[in-house]
């Protein structure tokens, strides 16, 4: 049976249009009005949902100057973890207004909690789903806590081995989760397209039997569109109002016109998949009369042989199929034939019998 889940009334799975999630992350840049505007623009672009991240610096790390608490390389090179997360976090007191604003706009909002207190906050707000972020896939106690809410779960797999992915999915199922999406993810910011390894998507679906998708950190929309062709039912991309505005995640986030293109192109890709078909489509029907067939191309007297000089395969398609040409040549006309007549069986002495 084809797997599917439902989030906030929207069915998600291979038989439905791709579910597009705009990841706000820290792109509110510390301004709740900007967070509201991100919701508005995501809705306008056609996204199905906006995802938050629910943590405080103190719940995700500790304030420490040790070298292992410094980011090395990449977009945030040299930043202290505590300072980075303090800048990027969405204040907990914003969550209620953000959820209310999203509901007023008619766009789904949910979040990735990073500790049990975050789950408690989101449960109080009746979050319709939960995300397990890639680095938290190894936090099995957190996976179990989220699973016990009974809500749909989206599990991202960046950096994880298959054994770690399987362990997290098993833990979710063992603790009551029945609606699970697994997102292939490469946790590189941005991700080089040549490292996207999209063939992992159908492999995950086959191994796990879940709905699958892509959490995409490449700089364009093409990789996500291809992912839909490989079976991704969910696409998640970071979203900002304008990269030029800065912010911790802005450099690899889509702008509103790009998000609209992502929605359009992924839905077109899903529609284009269709199903195996070996027959003319409705839009091809008008072209059928212009396939080739056998026609009389020069007048032929009754009893005269049919030759390459007076019968040929041409367009349109009202005559015998061209595959009969070899059987027709050398036979005799059963009556006078006029140039431009489609060749039919009763125009040949003895028909097509050998």
DOTORTOR-524838 format. One record per atom (N, C-alpha, C): residue in three letters; x, y, z. Coordinates in steps of 0.02 Angstrom, whole numbers, plus 50000, padded with zeros to 5 digits. Example, Ala and Ser with C-alpha at 12.3 -4.5 7.8 and 13.67 -1.06 7.14 Angstrom:
<recs>
ALA506604971650390
ALA506154977550390
ALA506604983550390
SER506424988850354
SER506844994750357
SER506455000250394
</recs>
This chain:
<recs>
UNK500424994150000
UNK500005000050000
UNK500445006250000
UNK500265011149959
UNK500655017349956
UNK500585021150021
UNK501145022850055
UNK501085026450119
UNK500855033550109
UNK500515036150158
UNK500335043250159
UNK500225045350231
UNK500265051850242
UNK500125054650308
UNK499685060850297
UNK499435063650352
UNK499045069750348
UNK499295074550400
UNK499445080650379
UNK499625086150425
UNK499135091750416
UNK498785093450469
UNK498325099250469
UNK497815098550412
UNK497585092450400
UNK497085091250349
UNK497355090250279
UNK498005091050269
UNK498305090350202
UNK498605083350196
UNK498375079550147
UNK498655072950135
UNK499335073550100
UNK499805069550121
UNK500495069850096
UNK500725062850079
UNK500985062050019
UNK501225055549997
UNK501305055349922
UNK501505049649895
UNK501645049149823
UNK501055050649779
UNK500445049949804
UNK499855051149763
UNK499595058249769
UNK499975062649801
UNK499755069549812
UNK500285074449791
UNK500105080749779
UNK500605085749760
UNK501135086349815
UNK501755088349796
UNK502275089049847
UNK502075093949902
UNK502265092249962
UNK502135096450020
UNK502745100850030
UNK502675107350021
UNK503245111950022
UNK503265115650089
UNK503815114950124
UNK503915118050189
UNK504435123650183
UNK504245129550203
UNK504715135150206
UNK504995135550276
UNK505645134550283
UNK505985134550347
UNK506175141650366
UNK505865144350419
UNK506025151050442
UNK506695151250478
UNK506815146350521
UNK507425146150561
UNK507555152950592
UNK508165155550585
UNK508325162050616
UNK508245167850569
UNK507905166950512
UNK507845172350463
UNK507365177950483
UNK507065177350542
UNK506675182950568
UNK507145188550592
UNK507785186850601
UNK508295191850621
UNK508105195650685
UNK507755192050730
UNK507595195050795
UNK507015199950794
UNK506615199950741
UNK506065204650733
UNK505425200750721
UNK504955200950768
UNK504345197050760
UNK503925199350700
UNK503955205750685
UNK503585208250626
UNK503875205150562
UNK504525204250561
UNK504835200850504
UNK504605193550502
UNK504545190350559
UNK504295183550561
UNK503585183150532
UNK503165187950550
UNK502495188150522
UNK502515189050446
UNK502965193250423
UNK503015194550351
UNK503255188250314
UNK503695184450346
UNK503915178150316
UNK503315173450308
UNK502885173050358
UNK502275169050353
UNK501855171350294
UNK501765177850288
UNK501345180650235
UNK501625179050166
UNK502285179850158
UNK502595178750093
UNK502625171350076
UNK502705167050126
UNK502695159850113
UNK502005157750089
UNK501495160450120
UNK500805159050099
UNK500695161450027
UNK500925167550013
UNK500835170349946
UNK501205166349893
UNK501785163549911
UNK502175159649864
UNK501885152649852
UNK501405150549894
UNK501085144149884
UNK501345138549927
UNK501785140149976
UNK502035134950020
UNK501465132050062
UNK501535125750082
UNK501025122550123
UNK501115124050197
UNK501735125150217
UNK501885125850289
UNK502505130150299
UNK502545133050358
UNK503145136350382
UNK503385132650444
UNK504025131250446
UNK504305127650504
UNK504745132250545
UNK504665131750610
UNK505075135350658
UNK505585130550688
UNK506035133350729
UNK506475129350771
UNK506375131750843
UNK506225127150887
UNK506055129050955
UNK506615126851003
UNK507005131751023
UNK507545130551072
UNK507745137251101
UNK508115137051154
UNK508485142851179
UNK509215140851180
UNK509655145651181
UNK510365143951182
UNK510525139251239
UNK510195140151297
UNK510335136051356
UNK510055128951349
UNK509585127851303
UNK509295121151297
UNK509645117051242
UNK510075120351203
UNK510405116851148
UNK511155116151158
UNK511435120451203
UNK512145120051218
UNK512265123451285
UNK512885124651302
UNK513045128551362
UNK513505134251342
UNK513525139251383
UNK513945145151370
UNK514665143451391
UNK515065141651341
UNK515735139151355
UNK516215141451300
UNK516835142751320
UNK517325145251272
UNK517805139951247
UNK517695133751266
UNK518145128351245
UNK518155127651169
UNK518715125151142
UNK518785124651069
UNK518245120351037
UNK517995115251073
UNK517475111051043
UNK516795114651039
UNK516745120551070
UNK516135124551067
UNK516195130151015
UNK516695129750972
UNK516785134450917
UNK516645130850851
UNK516305134350806
UNK516185131650739
UNK516825132250699
UNK517005126850665
UNK517615126950625
UNK517425125750552
UNK517555130750510
UNK517415130150438
UNK516695131750422
UNK516565132650358
UNK515885133750334
UNK515645140850347
UNK514985141550341
UNK514665148150344
UNK514755151650411
UNK514795147850465
UNK514825150750532
UNK515515149850564
UNK516025149550524
UNK516705148350548
UNK516885153350603
UNK517135150650659
UNK517365154850714
UNK516835156950763
UNK516205155550748
UNK515675157650795
UNK515645152950855
UNK515505155750914
UNK515365151650973
UNK514655148950968
UNK514585142550983
UNK513925139550977
UNK513395143351017
UNK513555145151078
UNK513055148451120
UNK512835155051089
UNK513305158951065
UNK513135165451036
UNK512745164550971
UNK512935159550931
UNK512585158250868
UNK511855156350881
UNK511745151850929
UNK511065149650943
UNK510655155050978
UNK510995159151017
UNK510635164551050
UNK510385169650997
UNK510785170750947
UNK510585175350893
UNK510035172350850
UNK510075165750837
UNK509625162650789
UNK508965160450818
UNK508915159650883
UNK508315156450911
UNK507695160850902
UNK507125157350901
UNK506475160750900
UNK506235161250972
UNK506175167251000
UNK505965167851071
UNK505325163951085
UNK505305160651140
UNK504735156451155
UNK504085160351160
UNK504145166651183
UNK503535170651188
UNK503255172751120
UNK503645171751067
UNK503395173150999
UNK502965167450972
UNK503045161450999
UNK502735155650968
UNK501975156350964
UNK501665158451019
UNK500935159251019
UNK500705164050965
UNK500975170250961
UNK500785174850908
UNK500925172250837
UNK501485168650829
UNK501645165950762
UNK501135160650743
UNK500965156150789
UNK500455151050774
UNK499785154350758
UNK499605159450796
UNK498965162950784
UNK498965166450716
UNK499515169650699
UNK499565173050635
UNK499515168050578
UNK499855162450584
UNK499835157350531
UNK499125154750521
UNK498785153450576
UNK498095150950570
UNK497645156150538
UNK497755162450553
UNK497355167750522
UNK497485168150447
UNK498115166850427
UNK498295167050356
UNK498085160750319
UNK497965155350355
UNK497795149050323
UNK498405145150299
UNK498965145850334
UNK499555141850318
UNK499755138050381
UNK499955131850373
UNK500145127650429
UNK500815129950458
UNK500875129650523
UNK501515130950556
UNK501645125450606
UNK502245122950606
UNK502465118150657
UNK503205119350670
UNK503515115050710
UNK504195116650731
UNK504615110450743
UNK505265111650747
UNK505745106550769
UNK505925108150841
UNK505705104050889
UNK505915105050958
UNK506595101950970
UNK506975104951016
UNK507645102451029
UNK507745099851099
UNK507205099851138
UNK507245096651204
UNK506525095751228
UNK506415091951282
UNK505735090551305
UNK505335096851324
UNK505665102051349
UNK505285108051367
UNK505005111451304
UNK505355110851249
UNK505105113551186
UNK504495109651163
UNK504505103051174
UNK503915099051156
UNK503315101151197
UNK503425102451261
UNK502875104551304
UNK502575111151280
UNK503005115951261
UNK502765122251235
UNK502345121151172
UNK502595117151126
UNK502255116151062
UNK501605112151072
UNK501595107551119
UNK500975103951133
UNK500445108751160
UNK500655113551201
UNK500175118451227
UNK499875122651172
UNK500245123351117
UNK500005127251059
UNK499655122851008
UNK499575116351023
UNK499255111550979
UNK499605111250911
UNK500265110650913
UNK500645109950850
UNK500385103850812
UNK500285104450746
UNK499995098950708
UNK500495093550688
UNK501135094950696
UNK501655090150676
UNK502315092150710
UNK502805087750705
UNK503465089150733
UNK504015087150684
UNK504565090850688
UNK505155089250648
UNK505715087250696
UNK506075081950679
UNK506695080250713
UNK507255082650667
UNK507635087650690
UNK508175090450649
UNK508735085350642
UNK509125086150588
UNK509655081250574
UNK510115079850633
UNK510405085050666
UNK510865083450721
UNK510525079850779
UNK509865080550785
UNK509505077450840
UNK509265070350825
UNK509405067850765
UNK509175061050749
UNK509485055950795
UNK510065057550825
UNK510385052850871
UNK510145053650943
UNK509705058750955
UNK509435059851022
UNK508805055551029
UNK508895049151040
UNK508335044451042
UNK507835046251097
UNK508045048551156
UNK507535050651205
UNK507085056251178
UNK507365060951140
UNK506955066251110
UNK506475063351058
UNK506735058751017
UNK506305055550967
UNK505715052051001
UNK505865048451056
UNK505325044951091
UNK504815049851120
UNK505065055351147
UNK504605060351177
UNK504145063251124
UNK504425064951067
UNK504005067651013
UNK503515062450988
UNK503735056250981
UNK503295050950956
UNK502695049951002
UNK502805050851067
UNK502255049751114
UNK501715055051110
UNK501835060451073
UNK501295065351062
UNK500765062551015
UNK500935057450976
UNK500475054750928
UNK500395058850865
UNK500785064250859
UNK500735068650800
UNK501185065950744
UNK501045067950682
UNK501495066250627
UNK502205068750641
UNK502695064750620
UNK503395066350631
UNK503765066650565
UNK504185071750557
UNK504625072350500
UNK505335071850527
UNK505705066950503
UNK506385065650529
UNK506885067050474
UNK507335071650487
UNK507855073550439
UNK508485069550453
UNK508855067950399
UNK509385062850405
UNK510095065350391
UNK510205071850390
UNK510875074350375
UNK511395071350421
UNK511945069150392
UNK512525066450427
UNK512425059450455
UNK511815056750450
UNK511665050450484
UNK511835044450440
UNK512055039050472
UNK512125032650438
UNK511425029550433
UNK511365024350390
UNK510715021150386
UNK510525017950452
UNK511015015250488
UNK510875012150552
UNK510575017250601
UNK510835023350601
UNK510565028550644
UNK509865030650623
UNK509755031050557
UNK509085032650532
UNK508595027250553
UNK508775021050542
UNK508335015450558
UNK508185015350633
UNK508685016850673
UNK508585016850746
UNK508085022250766
UNK508145028150735
UNK507685033650752
UNK506975032050729
UNK506895029350669
UNK506225027650644
UNK505925022150687
UNK506325017150706
UNK506075011850749
UNK505865014450817
UNK506255019050844
UNK506085022050909
UNK505425025950904
UNK505335029550849
UNK504715033250839
UNK504125028350835
UNK504195023150795
UNK503645018350788
UNK503495014750854
UNK504015012950891
UNK503925009350954
UNK503585013651006
UNK503595020250997
UNK503285024751046
UNK502655028051020
UNK502345024950970
UNK501675027050950
UNK501615031050887
UNK502175032750855
UNK502135036650793
UNK501905032150737
UNK501375034050703
UNK501115030150647
UNK501175033950581
UNK501285040450585
UNK501355044550525
UNK502045047750525
UNK502485045050482
UNK503185047050483
UNK503405048750412
UNK503765054350407
UNK504105056250345
UNK504855056250359
UNK505245053350315
UNK505965053550321
UNK506235057850264
UNK506615063050283
UNK506895067650233
UNK507635066150222
UNK507805064450160
UNK508515064250142
UNK508785071350150
UNK509385071950176
UNK509665078550190
UNK510425078150189
UNK510725083250162
UNK511455084150168
UNK511555090550208
UNK511845089850267
UNK511915095450313
UNK512545099450297
UNK512555102250238
UNK513095106750217
UNK512755113150194
UNK513015118850214
UNK512665125250205
UNK513095130350168
UNK513015130750101
UNK512545127050059
UNK512815120250039
UNK512375116150011
UNK512565109449987
UNK512775109849913
UNK513365107349895
UNK513535106949824
UNK513065101949790
UNK512765103649734
UNK512305099049701
UNK512595092149689
UNK513245091849674
UNK513545085349660
UNK513595080949722
UNK513455083749781
UNK513435079749843
UNK512725078149865
UNK512225079949824
UNK511525079149845
UNK511325071749850
UNK511625067449809
UNK511475060249813
UNK510725058649816
UNK510365061349768
UNK509635060749769
UNK509395053549760
UNK509815049249734
UNK509605042249728
UNK509485038949796
UNK509695042349850
UNK509535039849917
UNK508785039949930
UNK508425044449897
UNK507715045349912
UNK507305039049898
UNK507335036149838
UNK506955029949828
UNK507225024149870
UNK507865024349885
UNK508145019049926
UNK507865019349997
UNK507805025350025
UNK507495026050091
UNK506775023650091
UNK506405025350038
UNK505705023250034
UNK505655015650034
UNK506095012449995
UNK506075005149991
UNK506275001850056
UNK506765004650091
UNK507015001550153
UNK506545002750212
UNK506245008750216
UNK505885010650276
UNK505125010150270
UNK504865010350208
UNK504145010150199
UNK503785016350224
UNK504135021950225
UNK503825028250247
UNK503745032950188
UNK503365038350199
UNK503385043950153
UNK504095046850156
UNK504365048950099
UNK505045051650098
UNK505035058550065
UNK505575062250077
UNK505635068950048
UNK506345071350050
UNK506435077850042
UNK507095080850039
UNK507105087250080
UNK507585087750125
UNK507755094150157
UNK508355096750119
UNK508245102050081
UNK508735104050029
UNK509085110450048
UNK509755110150047
UNK510155116150062
UNK510575118450003
UNK510405116149942
UNK510735118749883
UNK510485125849871
UNK510815129349824
UNK510665136449814
UNK510125137749762
UNK509835132549733
UNK509345133549680
UNK508745129049693
UNK508285128849645
UNK507695124649652
UNK507725118349609
UNK508235117749567
UNK508265112149521
UNK508345105449556
UNK508755105149607
UNK508875098749643
UNK508215096349674
UNK507845100849704
UNK507205098849735
UNK506715096449683
UNK506705099549624
UNK506255097449571
UNK506425090349548
UNK507075088949540
UNK507285082249521
UNK507085077249576
UNK507145079249639
UNK506975074849694
UNK506255072449691
UNK505805076849670
UNK505105074849663
UNK505035069349611
UNK505425069749557
UNK505415064549507
UNK505675057849533
UNK506045058049588
UNK506315051949618
UNK505895049549677
UNK505335052849689
UNK504875050449740
UNK504805054849801
UNK505125060649803
UNK505055065049862
UNK504345067949865
UNK504015066849921
UNK503345069549931
UNK503345075849974
UNK503915077250005
UNK503995083250047
UNK504645086650027
UNK504605093250019
UNK505205097250005
UNK505245102750057
UNK505815103250090
UNK505935108450139
UNK506525112750117
UNK506415119350117
UNK506945124050099
UNK506925129950147
UNK507515132450165
UNK507555138450206
UNK507295144450166
UNK506965149050200
UNK506615154450167
UNK506745161050203
UNK506875166250164
UNK506975172850191
UNK506645178050146
UNK506545183950172
UNK506255189250131
UNK506755191750079
UNK507385192250099
UNK507915194550053
UNK508585192550082
UNK508995189150042
UNK509655187150066
UNK510075193150086
UNK509965198750052
UNK510365204750065
UNK510235207450135
UNK509695205450167
UNK509545207850234
UNK509985204550287
UNK510355199250268
UNK510785195950315
UNK510405191450362
UNK510755188550410
UNK510465183750456
UNK510865177350453
UNK510785173150504
UNK511215167350510
UNK511115162250454
UNK510515161850426
UNK510375156850374
UNK510235159950306
UNK510275166450300
UNK510035169750239
UNK510425167750178
UNK511075166150185
UNK511495164850127
UNK511265158950085
UNK510935154050117
UNK510715148150080
UNK509955147450081
UNK509605153050089
UNK508875153150091
UNK508585155750026
UNK507985153350010
UNK507625155849951
UNK507285162449967
UNK507235166649916
UNK506835172749920
UNK506135171249894
UNK505655175849904
UNK504955174349887
UNK504835172049815
UNK505145175349766
UNK505035173249697
UNK505325166249684
UNK505875164649719
UNK506175158049711
UNK505745152649743
UNK505455154249801
UNK505005149449834
UNK504395148149790
UNK504125153449759
UNK503555152549714
UNK503755148049655
UNK504365148849629
UNK504595144649575
UNK504665137349598
UNK504925136549659
UNK504995129749687
UNK504315126349691
UNK503815129849717
UNK503145126949722
UNK502885125049654
UNK502945129649606
UNK502695128449538
UNK503055122549505
UNK503715122449509
UNK504105117449473
UNK504035110549504
UNK503995110149570
UNK503935103549602
UNK503235100649589
UNK502735104849588
UNK502055102349573
UNK502015100249500
UNK502335103949457
UNK502345101949386
UNK502705095349378
UNK503265094549415
UNK503635088249410
UNK503215082349433
UNK502845083349488
UNK502405077949513
UNK501855076349462
UNK501555081449433
UNK501025080349384
UNK501305076849322
UNK501925078549304
UNK502225075749244
UNK502385068349252
UNK502475065949313
UNK502625058949324
UNK502065054449298
UNK501445056349312
UNK500885052449288
UNK500955045049306
UNK500785040749258
UNK500835033549267
UNK501055030449202
UNK501325024349203
UNK501545021149140
UNK500975021149089
UNK501115023349029
UNK500595023948977
UNK500895022248909
UNK500565017748874
UNK500775015748807
UNK500185016448759
UNK499915022348760
UNK499345023948717
UNK499355031448706
UNK499025033848653
UNK499005041148642
UNK498665044748700
UNK498965050148722
UNK498635054248773
UNK498105058548740
UNK497645061448779
UNK497135065648749
UNK497425071248706
UNK497985074148729
UNK498275079648690
UNK498605077348626
UNK498745070848621
UNK499045068148560
UNK498525066248507
UNK497895065948526
UNK497375063248482
UNK497355066948415
UNK497445073548418
UNK497405077348356
UNK497965075748308
UNK498505072748332
UNK499065071048289
UNK499015064248256
UNK498555059948280
UNK498495053248253
UNK498365053048178
UNK497935057548151
UNK497815057348078
UNK498435058648036
UNK498955061148066
UNK499545063148027
UNK500125058248034
UNK499975052248060
UNK500475046948056
UNK500475044147984
UNK500975040147968
UNK501055037747900
UNK500595031747886
UNK500425030847823
UNK500055025047800
UNK500175024247724
UNK499915018947696
UNK500025017547624
UNK499505021247582
UNK499765024947533
UNK499335028847487
UNK499525027347415
UNK499025028147372
UNK499135027847300
UNK499415034647280
UNK500015034647249
UNK500335041047231
UNK500345042247156
UNK500085037347118
UNK500005038147045
UNK499425033847023
UNK499055036046972
UNK498485032146949
UNK498705025046931
UNK498275020146948
UNK498415013146934
UNK497795010046900
UNK497905006846842
UNK497345003546807
UNK497174996946841
UNK496554994746833
UNK496344988246861
UNK496794982746833
UNK497044978446877
UNK497484973046857
UNK498214974946853
UNK498374981346858
UNK499074983546853
UNK499424982146920
UNK500064980346918
UNK500434978946980
UNK500514985247023
UNK500524984047088
UNK500684989347135
UNK501444989447146
UNK501754995247136
UNK502484995947139
UNK502675001947182
UNK503325002647191
UNK503575008547229
UNK503435015047192
UNK503255014547128
UNK503095020547089
UNK502385022847099
UNK501945018347121
UNK501245020447128
UNK500955019347199
UNK501335016347244
UNK501115015647314
UNK501705017447359
UNK501555021547411
UNK502105023647456
UNK501825025047526
UNK502265024647574
UNK502085026547643
UNK502155034147650
UNK501595037447662
UNK501585044747670
UNK501105046647726
UNK501095052747743
UNK500575055447787
UNK499995057747743
UNK499365057147765
UNK499085055447831
UNK499005047947840
UNK498555046147888
UNK498555039247913
UNK497925035247894
UNK497585037147840
UNK496955033847824
UNK497035027147787
UNK497645025747763
UNK497745019547726
UNK497985013847769
UNK498185008347737
UNK498455002647773
UNK499095004747810
UNK499245001547867
UNK499865003047902
UNK500475001647858
UNK501005005647864
UNK501605004747822
UNK501914997847828
UNK501794994247883
UNK502104987647891
UNK501884982747837
UNK501344984247801
UNK501094979747748
UNK501394981247680
UNK501834986047675
UNK502094988047609
UNK502404982147572
UNK502814978247604
UNK503144972647569
UNK502644967547544
UNK502094966647578
UNK501584961847556
UNK501154964747500
UNK501134971347495
UNK500724974647443
UNK501094974947377
UNK501734976447378
UNK502124977347317
UNK502114970947275
UNK501974971747211
UNK501934966047166
UNK501244963247158
UNK500784964847203
UNK500094962747196
UNK499754967147144
UNK499144965347123
UNK498794968947070
UNK498184972647098
UNK498054978347066
UNK497474982347087
UNK496824978847068
UNK496354978647115
UNK495724975347102
UNK495234979747063
UNK495404986147057
UNK495004991047020
UNK495444996847003
UNK495215001546962
UNK495615007446948
UNK495715011447013
UNK496335013647024
UNK496505017547084
UNK496725024447064
UNK496505029347102
UNK496675036347087
UNK497225038847134
UNK497645043047108
UNK498165046247148
UNK497835049847207
UNK498115048747266
UNK497845052047326
UNK497355047747365
UNK497195041647340
UNK496755037247378
UNK497155033547432
UNK496875032947492
UNK497195028647541
UNK497105021347520
UNK497645017547524
UNK497605010647503
UNK497245006347555
UNK496755002447530
UNK496364998147574
UNK496414990947550
UNK496234986147592
UNK496294979047575
UNK495884977347513
UNK495274980147506
UNK494844978247449
UNK495084981147383
UNK495624985147384
UNK495904987947323
UNK496454983447295
UNK496584977747329
UNK497124973247310
UNK496814966447292
UNK496984963747233
UNK496724957147214
UNK496944951947265
UNK496464948347291
UNK496604943147341
UNK496734945947411
UNK496634952547420
UNK496754955547485
UNK497484954947506
UNK497594953747570
UNK498274953147596
UNK498484945947606
UNK498064941247583
UNK498244934247591
UNK498884932747554
UNK499294928647585
UNK499944926947555
UNK499844922647494
</recs>
